Amino acid sequence: MADDWSFEKGLSELESVVKELESGDLPLEKAIQVFERGVGLSERCRKELEAAETRVEVLVRRGDKIEAEPFDPPKE
């Protein structure tokens, strides 16, 4: 991936990979290559999310102190 990679670009590429695989129009070897790309994108996005989660944990304030707190996004 290029140096201008961002989470948003990675997620967009991952969505394209999923659509391409869901189309069912790929020969087996091409489908495997696209799947491998998707796995790589997924891993990179996951790492980016983990890093962001860590930053959020560090910045959570409790009273006058900054205390680490697990990131718990609201469930829909």
C-alpha positions, 0 to 999 in steps of 0.5 A: 500500500502507498505511504498515503494510506489512511484508515478510511482508504483502507476501509474503502478498499476492504469494502471494494474487496468484499463486493468483488468477492460477493459478485461470484464472477472471479476465477478461483485463483483471482478470488484467492488473490483478492481474498488475501488482499482483503485479509491484509487490509483487514489486519491493517485496519484492525491495528489502526483501530487498536492504536486509536482505542489505546489513545482514547483509553489514555485520554479518558478523564476521571475527576482531576486525573487522567486514568486509563479506562477500557474503550467500550463503544455503545452497542446498537 
